[in-house]
Amino acid sequence: MNKNMSSLDRILRVVAATVFAYLYFSGAVTGTLGIVLVVLGAVFLLTSLIGFCPLYTPFHFSTKKSE
């Protein structure tokens, strides 16, 4: 599994996950939309930690500069 995410991509995903968690746990977003945001935030956080996005693979897309 090769990394396919740049540092900027990873940072933006962590920021988005943080915002989603804040919106849900502050009560600003509730119900189904809140649960979807928390799950999406968890996926963003996980993919940013490992540096690999499986959705990029079928499209041969990478935000990481080639070495």
VMD Tcl script that draws the C-alpha trace (Angstrom):
set ca {
  {0.00 0.00 0.00}
  {1.78 3.12 -1.24}
  {0.99 6.49 0.29}
  {-0.99 8.67 -2.08}
  {-1.77 11.72 0.05}
  {0.25 14.90 0.42}
  {0.84 16.64 3.73}
  {-1.66 19.36 2.83}
  {-4.31 16.77 1.97}
  {-3.73 15.03 5.29}
  {-3.89 18.28 7.29}
  {-7.12 19.35 5.58}
  {-8.69 15.99 6.40}
  {-7.73 16.29 10.08}
  {-9.19 19.81 10.19}
  {-12.41 18.62 8.53}
  {-12.68 15.71 10.97}
  {-12.20 18.10 13.89}
  {-14.90 20.44 12.58}
  {-17.30 17.53 12.04}
  {-16.70 16.26 15.57}
  {-17.20 19.74 17.04}
  {-20.46 20.23 15.14}
  {-21.80 16.89 16.33}
  {-20.69 17.02 19.96}
  {-21.74 20.65 20.41}
  {-25.24 19.73 19.27}
  {-25.20 21.98 16.20}
  {-25.82 18.98 13.94}
  {-27.90 16.07 15.20}
  {-29.75 13.05 13.90}
  {-28.79 11.17 10.79}
  {-26.71 14.00 9.36}
  {-24.72 14.19 12.59}
  {-23.98 10.48 12.53}
  {-22.95 10.65 8.87}
  {-20.58 13.54 9.67}
  {-19.01 11.65 12.58}
  {-18.46 8.55 10.43}
  {-17.04 10.65 7.59}
  {-14.79 12.43 10.07}
  {-13.55 9.09 11.39}
  {-12.75 7.95 7.85}
  {-10.94 11.25 7.15}
  {-8.93 10.88 10.34}
  {-8.01 7.26 9.63}
  {-6.96 7.92 6.04}
  {-4.91 10.94 7.07}
  {-3.10 8.93 9.73}
  {-2.11 6.16 7.32}
  {-1.57 8.51 4.34}
  {-3.54 6.35 1.95}
  {-6.96 7.01 0.43}
  {-8.53 3.93 -1.18}
  {-10.82 6.07 -3.35}
  {-7.81 7.57 -5.11}
  {-6.59 4.16 -6.29}
  {-9.22 3.26 -8.95}
  {-8.76 6.69 -10.54}
  {-4.94 6.55 -10.39}
  {-5.02 9.83 -8.47}
  {-2.42 11.00 -5.98}
  {-1.84 14.31 -4.23}
  {1.64 13.25 -3.15}
  {4.51 14.48 -5.26}
  {6.39 11.70 -6.99}
  {9.84 11.00 -5.65}
}
mol new
graphics top color blue
foreach p $ca { graphics top sphere $p radius 0.5 }
foreach p [lrange $ca 0 end-1] q [lrange $ca 1 end] { graphics top cylinder $p $q radius 0.2 }
display resetview
